[in-house]
Amino acid sequence: MKEPGDKYQVTIIGVGNMGGGMARNLLAKGWPVNVCDIETQKVQNLVPFGAVAIANPAQAALNSVVTIICVVDALQTQDVLFGDHGVAAAMQLGRVVMLCPTLAPDDVERFARDLNPYGLHAIDAPMSGGPVRAADGSMSLMVACAPMVFERYRALIEALSNKVFRISERVGDGARTKLVNNLLAGINLVGAAEVMVMAQKMGLDVGQTLDVIEQSSGQSWIGSDRMRRAIAGDFAPRAHMTLLEKDTRLAVQAAQSAGFAGPLGAAARDVFAQASAGGLNELDDAALFTWLNRQA
């Protein structure tokens, strides 16, 4: 294996909004990157940037030092790791799997434990910030893994993100931190959509109202980002409604497992679930504005 700091072979499985951004970032910095996704067009979109397109996860990860999993949920992660074309059986002894989806902590711990018999290390590294920040390397990365693993692969981790948060040595704590963050993001987004509908119903100019909020105590990054899109009628999915539906559900479950039930988390979870069930599941989560307008 090459020494830390060298640009070794990396594979990214799942090159949608975030995975695709991560691939472009690494390629721009000179890292060799294999890419694999069930949607072939997403893979082909990265070939002009220098990515090598490979048909299935096992083949893509065969000679990779680090394989980054950037799919949607635990079921997809399970299949990518241990399915018919799973990377676990294909990777060389001592290599690393980086788990970037938002997952339940129990699932992350299970995946890390199940990788052990294959002689593979796990890095628990959920991300946050959106596809633009994934592509320019400014997304947040919440990392939990053994110190030896972190130091050996520091160069890659810091190439992926200039906002690396070293959470702990315990795999699963990255997932816990991400769920805390995403539950607050969900609460903030529901709140932002609610007050924008409120402003509209009161006869206010919603754009001007958001101008005020952005410079006042009600400001939140996700509220500004999503409500600007909503005001413009732009609901093309950068972050599907189903993602925060999943994440708020997992966050509330994690809180309950810890013996805590707050007043807002379950309410936000239910709003995302109802909006998705109401036909907005394939739209950007900015469409909460539309859904709440319908309810009003």
C-alpha positions as CSV (number, residue, x, y, z in Angstrom):
1,M,0.0,0.0,0.0
2,K,1.3,3.5,-0.8
3,E,2.3,5.7,2.0
4,P,-0.2,8.4,3.4
5,G,-0.1,11.6,1.3
6,D,0.2,9.8,-2.0
7,K,-2.8,10.0,-4.4
8,Y,-3.9,6.4,-4.4
9,Q,-6.8,4.8,-6.1
10,V,-10.3,5.7,-4.8
11,T,-13.7,4.3,-5.8
12,I,-17.0,6.1,-5.2
13,I,-20.1,3.9,-5.3
14,G,-23.1,6.2,-5.8
15,V,-22.4,9.3,-7.8
16,G,-25.6,11.3,-7.4
17,N,-25.7,14.8,-6.1
18,M,-23.2,14.3,-3.3
19,G,-21.1,11.4,-4.6
20,G,-20.8,13.1,-8.0
21,G,-19.7,16.3,-6.3
22,M,-17.1,14.4,-4.3
23,A,-15.8,12.7,-7.4
24,R,-15.4,16.0,-9.3
25,N,-13.6,17.5,-6.3
26,L,-11.1,14.6,-6.1
27,L,-10.5,14.4,-9.8
28,A,-9.8,18.2,-9.9
29,K,-7.1,17.6,-7.2
30,G,-5.5,14.8,-9.2
31,W,-6.8,11.7,-7.4
32,P,-7.5,8.6,-9.6
33,V,-11.2,7.9,-9.1
34,N,-13.3,4.9,-10.2
35,V,-17.1,5.6,-10.2
36,C,-20.1,3.2,-10.2
37,D,-23.8,3.8,-10.0
38,I,-26.9,2.0,-11.1
39,E,-27.8,5.0,-13.2
40,T,-25.3,4.8,-16.0
41,Q,-25.8,8.4,-17.1
42,K,-24.5,9.7,-13.7
43,V,-21.4,7.7,-14.2
44,Q,-20.9,8.8,-17.8
45,N,-21.3,12.5,-16.8
46,L,-18.0,12.1,-14.8
47,V,-15.9,10.5,-17.5
48,P,-15.0,13.9,-19.1
49,F,-13.6,14.9,-15.7
50,G,-11.3,11.9,-15.8
51,A,-13.2,9.3,-13.8
52,V,-13.1,5.7,-14.8
53,A,-16.5,4.2,-15.2
54,I,-16.9,0.6,-14.0
55,A,-20.0,-1.5,-14.3
56,N,-20.4,-3.0,-10.8
57,P,-19.2,-2.3,-7.3
58,A,-16.9,-5.3,-6.9
59,Q,-15.0,-4.5,-10.1
60,A,-14.8,-0.8,-9.3
61,A,-13.4,-1.5,-5.8
62,L,-11.0,-4.3,-6.7
63,N,-7.8,-2.3,-6.7
64,S,-8.9,0.6,-4.6
65,V,-7.3,1.6,-1.4
66,V,-10.4,3.4,-0.2
67,T,-14.0,2.7,-1.4
68,I,-16.4,5.5,-0.6
69,I,-20.1,4.4,-0.2
70,C,-22.4,7.3,-1.1
71,V,-25.8,5.6,-1.7
72,V,-29.1,6.5,-0.1
73,D,-29.9,4.2,2.8
74,A,-28.9,1.1,4.8
75,L,-30.5,-1.4,2.3
76,Q,-28.5,0.0,-0.6
77,T,-25.4,0.1,1.6
78,Q,-25.9,-3.5,2.6
79,D,-26.2,-4.6,-1.1
80,V,-23.1,-2.6,-2.1
81,L,-21.0,-4.1,0.7
82,F,-22.2,-7.6,0.8
83,G,-24.5,-8.3,-2.2
84,D,-23.9,-10.3,-5.3
85,H,-21.4,-7.7,-6.5
86,G,-20.4,-6.5,-3.1
87,V,-17.1,-4.7,-2.5
88,A,-16.3,-6.5,0.8
89,A,-15.3,-9.7,-0.9
90,A,-13.5,-7.9,-3.7
91,M,-11.2,-5.5,-1.8
92,Q,-7.7,-6.4,-0.7
93,L,-6.9,-7.1,2.9
94,G,-6.3,-3.9,4.9
95,R,-8.2,-1.6,2.7
96,V,-10.8,0.9,3.8
97,V,-14.5,1.4,3.3
98,M,-15.8,5.0,4.0
99,L,-19.5,5.1,4.9
100,C,-21.0,8.5,3.9
101,P,-24.8,8.0,3.8
102,T,-27.0,9.2,6.6
103,L,-27.6,5.9,8.5
104,A,-28.8,4.7,11.8
105,P,-25.9,4.3,14.2
106,D,-26.7,0.7,14.8
107,D,-26.4,0.0,11.1
108,V,-23.1,1.8,10.9
109,E,-21.8,-0.3,13.8
110,R,-23.1,-3.5,12.1
111,F,-21.5,-2.7,8.8
112,A,-18.1,-2.0,10.5
113,R,-18.4,-5.2,12.5
114,D,-19.3,-7.2,9.4
115,L,-16.3,-5.8,7.4
116,N,-13.9,-7.1,10.0
117,P,-13.8,-10.7,8.8
118,Y,-12.8,-9.4,5.4
119,G,-9.8,-7.6,6.9
120,L,-11.3,-4.2,6.0
121,H,-11.4,-1.0,8.1
122,A,-14.4,1.2,8.3
123,I,-14.5,5.0,8.5
124,D,-17.8,6.4,9.6
125,A,-18.0,9.7,7.7
126,P,-21.4,11.2,7.0
127,M,-21.4,14.5,5.1
128,S,-23.4,17.7,5.0
129,G,-23.6,20.8,2.9
130,G,-25.1,20.0,-0.5
131,P,-23.7,19.1,-3.9
132,V,-22.0,22.5,-4.6
133,R,-20.0,22.2,-1.4
134,A,-19.2,18.6,-2.1
135,A,-17.8,19.6,-5.4
136,D,-15.6,22.4,-4.1
137,G,-14.4,20.5,-1.0
138,S,-16.1,22.8,1.6
139,M,-18.8,20.3,2.8
140,S,-18.8,19.2,6.4
141,L,-17.4,15.7,7.1
142,M,-18.1,14.1,10.5
143,V,-15.5,11.4,11.0
144,A,-15.4,8.5,13.6
145,C,-12.8,5.8,13.3
146,A,-9.7,4.3,14.9
147,P,-6.8,6.9,15.2
148,M,-4.5,4.8,13.1
149,V,-7.0,4.7,10.3
150,F,-7.7,8.4,10.5
151,E,-4.0,9.4,10.3
152,R,-3.2,7.0,7.5
153,Y,-6.0,8.4,5.3
154,R,-5.9,12.0,6.5
155,A,-4.8,13.2,3.1
156,L,-7.9,11.8,1.4
157,I,-10.2,12.9,4.1
158,E,-8.9,16.5,4.0
159,A,-9.1,16.5,0.2
160,L,-12.8,15.6,0.4
161,S,-13.5,18.4,3.0
162,N,-11.8,21.4,4.5
163,K,-14.4,21.2,7.3
164,V,-13.5,17.8,8.9
165,F,-14.9,17.2,12.3
166,R,-13.0,14.5,14.2
167,I,-15.9,13.2,16.3
168,S,-14.5,10.2,18.2
169,E,-12.8,6.8,17.8
170,R,-16.2,5.0,18.1
171,V,-17.7,4.1,14.7
172,G,-21.3,5.2,14.9
173,D,-20.7,8.5,16.5
174,G,-20.4,10.2,13.1
175,A,-23.8,8.9,12.3
176,R,-25.1,10.1,15.7
177,T,-23.7,13.6,15.0
178,K,-25.2,13.7,11.5
179,L,-28.7,12.8,12.8
180,V,-28.5,15.5,15.4
181,N,-27.6,18.0,12.7
182,N,-30.2,16.8,10.2
183,L,-33.0,16.8,12.7
184,L,-32.3,20.5,13.4
185,A,-32.1,21.1,9.6
186,G,-35.5,19.4,9.2
187,I,-37.0,21.5,12.1
188,N,-35.5,24.7,10.7
189,L,-36.9,23.9,7.2
190,V,-40.4,23.1,8.4
191,G,-40.3,26.4,10.4
192,A,-39.1,28.4,7.4
193,A,-41.8,27.0,5.1
194,E,-44.4,27.6,7.8
195,V,-43.6,31.3,8.3
196,M,-43.3,31.9,4.5
197,V,-46.8,30.6,4.0
198,M,-47.9,32.7,7.0
199,A,-46.4,35.8,5.4
200,Q,-48.1,35.1,2.2
201,K,-51.5,34.6,3.8
202,M,-51.0,37.9,5.7
203,G,-50.5,39.7,2.4
204,L,-46.8,40.3,2.8
205,D,-44.2,40.2,0.0
206,V,-42.6,36.8,0.7
207,G,-39.3,37.8,-1.0
208,Q,-39.0,41.0,1.1
209,T,-40.0,39.0,4.2
210,L,-37.2,36.5,3.6
211,D,-34.8,39.5,3.1
212,V,-35.7,40.6,6.6
213,I,-35.4,37.1,8.1
214,E,-32.0,36.6,6.5
215,Q,-30.6,39.7,8.4
216,S,-32.5,39.0,11.6
217,S,-32.9,36.5,14.4
218,G,-35.0,34.0,12.4
219,Q,-32.2,33.3,9.8
220,S,-31.1,29.7,9.1
221,W,-29.0,28.5,6.2
222,I,-31.4,25.8,5.1
223,G,-34.4,28.1,5.4
224,S,-32.8,30.8,3.2
225,D,-31.5,28.2,0.6
226,R,-34.8,26.3,0.2
227,M,-37.2,29.2,0.5
228,R,-35.4,31.2,-2.2
229,R,-36.0,28.2,-4.5
230,A,-39.6,28.0,-3.4
231,I,-40.3,31.6,-4.1
232,A,-38.8,31.2,-7.5
233,G,-41.0,28.0,-8.1
234,D,-37.8,25.9,-8.5
235,F,-38.4,22.5,-7.1
236,A,-35.9,20.5,-9.2
237,P,-34.5,18.0,-6.7
238,R,-31.1,18.9,-5.3
239,A,-32.2,17.2,-2.1
240,H,-35.3,15.0,-2.5
241,M,-38.0,15.3,0.1
242,T,-37.5,11.6,0.9
243,L,-34.0,12.3,2.3
244,L,-35.1,14.5,5.2
245,E,-38.1,12.2,5.6
246,K,-35.7,9.3,6.2
247,D,-33.2,11.4,8.2
248,T,-35.8,12.9,10.6
249,R,-37.3,9.5,11.1
250,L,-33.9,7.9,11.9
251,A,-33.0,10.9,14.2
252,V,-36.2,10.5,16.2
253,Q,-35.6,6.8,16.6
254,A,-32.0,7.5,17.8
255,A,-33.3,10.0,20.3
256,Q,-35.9,7.5,21.6
257,S,-33.1,4.8,21.9
258,A,-31.2,7.3,24.1
259,G,-34.3,7.8,26.2
260,F,-35.1,11.3,24.9
261,A,-38.2,12.7,23.2
262,G,-38.2,16.4,22.4
263,P,-41.2,18.5,21.4
264,L,-40.2,19.4,17.8
265,G,-38.4,16.4,16.2
266,A,-41.4,14.1,15.9
267,A,-43.5,17.0,14.5
268,A,-40.9,17.7,11.8
269,R,-40.7,14.0,11.0
270,D,-44.4,13.8,10.5
271,V,-44.5,16.9,8.2
272,F,-41.9,15.3,5.9
273,A,-43.7,12.0,5.9
274,Q,-47.0,13.6,5.1
275,A,-45.5,15.8,2.3
276,S,-43.9,12.8,0.7
277,A,-47.1,10.8,0.9
278,G,-48.9,13.8,-0.6
279,G,-47.1,13.4,-3.9
280,L,-44.1,15.6,-3.3
281,N,-41.6,12.8,-2.7
282,E,-39.7,13.3,-6.0
283,L,-39.4,17.0,-5.6
284,D,-36.8,19.1,-3.8
285,D,-37.6,19.5,-0.1
286,A,-38.2,23.2,-0.8
287,A,-41.6,21.9,-1.9
288,L,-42.6,21.9,1.8
289,F,-43.7,25.5,1.0
290,T,-46.2,24.1,-1.6
291,W,-47.4,21.4,0.7
292,L,-48.1,23.8,3.6
293,N,-49.8,26.2,1.2
294,R,-52.2,23.3,0.3
295,Q,-52.9,22.6,3.9
296,A,-53.7,26.2,4.6
